[in-house]
Amino acid sequence: EELRRDMNNDDVIIQNTGDRLIVTLPQDILFAVNSAHITPSLRSDLAVLAQNLINYPNSTIQIVGHTDNTGSADYNQSLSTERALAVSSILQQNGVPQFRIQSMGRGESQPIASNLTPEGRAQNRRVDVVILPN
């Protein structure tokens, strides 16, 4: 609840699954198309997220990039990895120690919606920040 209040962005989805907290950042607001450059508007949200992560030092953070199935699988894999690393870099610039962060790209392999519609593809283009207690 603290993180949800602090983020103050309705596009960011925060889920508590019991054993982990998952912060989903839709790529449409996080990145330009085919880019791993984070939009200025989301940098402040990532700074807020970083501050919350600093307040809970006994957690591990997994940053997982995802794409839709548009384009080649190899390209999507590479882009999803670059985007996860970009989010990791912003968190580190805001004080989260690198040793707490694991970054990975999953490309198009873990969709959460159908890739047959524009809405579904938009949901699949995301970066998940998974916070695991130690």
C-alpha positions in Angstrom: 0.0 0.0 0.0 2.9 2.4 0.8 4.4 1.8 -2.6 1.0 2.2 -4.4 0.5 5.5 -2.6 4.0 6.8 -3.3 4.0 5.8 -7.0 0.8 7.8 -7.8 0.6 6.4 -11.3 -2.5 4.5 -12.3 -0.7 2.9 -15.2 1.7 1.0 -12.9 0.2 -2.2 -11.6 1.2 -3.5 -8.2 0.3 -7.1 -7.2 1.0 -8.8 -3.9 1.0 -12.6 -4.6 1.7 -13.5 -1.0 5.4 -14.5 -1.4 6.4 -11.6 -3.6 5.4 -8.2 -4.8 5.2 -7.6 -8.6 5.4 -4.1 -10.0 4.4 -4.1 -13.7 5.5 -1.1 -15.8 3.7 -1.0 -19.2 6.3 -0.5 -21.9 4.1 1.9 -23.8 4.6 4.5 -21.0 8.1 3.3 -20.1 9.8 3.2 -23.5 9.3 4.5 -27.1 8.7 1.9 -29.7 11.8 -0.2 -30.4 13.8 1.7 -27.8 15.4 0.8 -24.5 15.6 4.5 -23.5 13.3 5.2 -20.5 10.8 8.1 -20.9 11.5 11.1 -18.5 8.0 10.7 -17.0 8.8 7.2 -15.7 12.2 8.1 -14.3 10.5 9.8 -11.3 8.3 6.7 -10.7 11.5 4.5 -10.8 13.1 6.9 -8.3 10.2 6.4 -6.0 10.4 2.6 -6.5 14.1 2.8 -5.7 13.5 4.7 -2.5 11.0 2.0 -1.4 13.5 -0.7 -2.3 16.2 1.0 -0.2 13.8 1.0 2.8 13.6 -2.8 2.5 17.2 -3.9 2.2 16.5 -7.6 2.9 14.9 -8.1 -0.5 16.1 -9.3 -3.9 14.8 -7.6 -7.0 14.3 -9.4 -10.3 13.7 -7.1 -13.3 12.1 -9.1 -16.2 11.6 -7.5 -19.6 8.8 -8.8 -21.9 7.7 -8.1 -25.5 4.8 -9.0 -27.7 5.3 -11.3 -30.7 5.8 -8.6 -33.3 9.1 -8.9 -35.0 11.7 -11.7 -34.7 12.1 -13.7 -31.6 15.8 -12.9 -31.4 15.1 -9.2 -31.7 12.4 -9.3 -29.0 14.7 -11.3 -26.7 17.5 -8.7 -27.1 15.1 -5.7 -26.7 13.5 -7.2 -23.6 17.0 -7.7 -22.0 18.1 -4.2 -22.9 14.9 -2.8 -21.3 15.3 -4.8 -18.1 18.9 -3.5 -17.9 17.7 0.1 -18.5 15.3 -0.2 -15.5 18.1 -1.8 -13.4 20.4 1.1 -14.2 17.9 3.7 -13.1 17.3 1.9 -9.8 21.0 1.7 -9.3 21.4 5.4 -10.1 18.9 6.0 -7.3 20.8 4.0 -4.7 19.7 0.4 -5.0 22.9 -1.8 -4.8 23.6 -3.7 -7.9 24.1 -7.0 -6.0 20.4 -7.0 -5.1 19.3 -6.8 -8.7 18.9 -9.6 -11.3 18.0 -8.4 -14.8 16.7 -10.7 -17.5 14.7 -10.6 -20.8 12.1 -13.1 -21.6 11.2 -11.7 -25.1 7.8 -12.9 -26.3 7.9 -16.2 -24.3 5.7 -15.2 -21.3 2.6 -13.4 -22.6 -0.1 -12.4 -20.2 -2.7 -11.7 -22.9 -3.4 -12.7 -26.5 -1.1 -11.4 -29.1 -4.0 -11.4 -31.6 -5.3 -8.0 -30.6 -3.6 -4.6 -30.2 -4.8 -4.4 -26.6 -3.3 -7.9 -25.8 0.0 -7.0 -27.4 0.1 -3.8 -25.4 -0.4 -5.8 -22.2 2.4 -8.2 -23.2 4.9 -5.3 -23.7 6.0 -4.7 -20.1 8.8 -4.8 -17.5 8.0 -6.6 -14.2 9.9 -5.7 -11.1 9.6 -8.7 -8.8 10.5 -8.0 -5.2 11.4 -11.1 -3.2 11.9 -11.1 0.6 15.1 -12.9 1.7 
